[in-house]
């Protein structure tokens, strides 16, 4: 009986209607009046993270070649503070690449 119920629920979930997703028009983000840049070759994966525990996320952008990450504090209303390298002590933190 349980097996039949799970089968029916699974089929119903798979048959649920799917709608097309629409995205907003892309915008170039600025930090401290300058465009947020991604270093060449551009294989960065931007992410949001609360780095300082203030309850607001910062935009974190990785650097492919050197393995460093730059954080831009979110000020609200699509405004960001100037980017700062994430550090370990006095020098920028680095994530070693696989290349």
C-alpha positions in Angstrom: 0.0 0.0 0.0 2.8 2.4 1.0 4.6 1.6 -2.2 1.6 2.4 -4.3 1.0 5.7 -2.5 4.6 6.8 -3.0 4.4 5.9 -6.7 1.2 8.0 -7.2 2.7 10.9 -5.3 5.9 10.7 -7.4 4.0 10.6 -10.7 1.8 13.5 -9.6 4.9 15.6 -8.7 6.5 14.8 -12.1 3.4 15.8 -13.9 3.1 19.2 -12.2 3.0 22.0 -14.7 6.3 23.8 -15.4 6.5 27.5 -16.1 9.2 29.4 -17.9 11.4 31.4 -15.6 12.0 35.0 -16.5 15.0 36.9 -15.3 15.4 40.6 -14.7 17.6 42.6 -17.2 21.2 42.2 -16.2 23.0 45.2 -14.7 26.7 45.9 -14.1 27.3 46.3 -10.4 29.4 49.2 -9.1 31.4 49.4 -5.8 32.5 52.8 -4.6 31.6 54.3 -8.0 33.6 51.8 -10.1 32.4 48.7 -11.9 33.0 45.4 -10.1 35.6 43.6 -12.3 36.4 39.9 -12.7 40.1 39.2 -13.5 41.0 37.4 -16.7 40.3 34.7 -17.8 37.1 35.4 -15.9 36.3 32.0 -14.4 34.9 33.6 -11.2 31.9 32.4 -9.3 30.4 35.3 -7.4 28.6 34.4 -4.1 26.9 36.1 -1.2 28.3 35.6 2.4 27.9 37.3 5.7 31.6 37.7 6.4 31.5 40.0 9.4 28.4 38.7 11.3 26.4 41.9 10.8 23.5 40.0 9.3 24.0 41.5 5.8 25.7 39.6 3.0 28.8 40.8 1.1 29.4 40.0 -2.5 32.5 37.7 -2.8 34.2 37.5 -6.2 37.0 35.0 -6.8 40.1 35.5 -8.9 40.9 32.5 -11.1 44.6 32.9 -11.7 45.8 33.8 -8.2 43.1 32.1 -6.1 42.3 35.3 -4.1 38.9 36.5 -3.2 37.6 40.1 -3.0 34.7 41.1 -0.8 32.3 44.0 -1.4 30.2 45.0 1.6 26.5 45.4 0.6 25.3 48.9 1.6 21.7 48.3 0.3 19.8 49.6 -2.7 22.3 47.7 -5.1 25.2 49.8 -3.6 28.5 48.2 -2.5 31.6 49.5 -0.6 35.0 49.3 -2.3 36.3 45.7 -2.6 38.8 44.4 -0.1 40.9 41.2 -0.4 39.9 38.5 2.1 43.0 38.1 4.3 44.6 35.7 6.7 46.6 37.8 9.0 48.4 40.5 7.0 48.3 39.0 3.5 45.5 38.0 1.1 44.1 34.5 1.5 44.7 32.2 -1.5 42.8 29.1 -2.6 45.2 27.0 -4.7 43.9 26.2 -8.2 43.9 22.8 -9.8 45.7 24.0 -12.9 
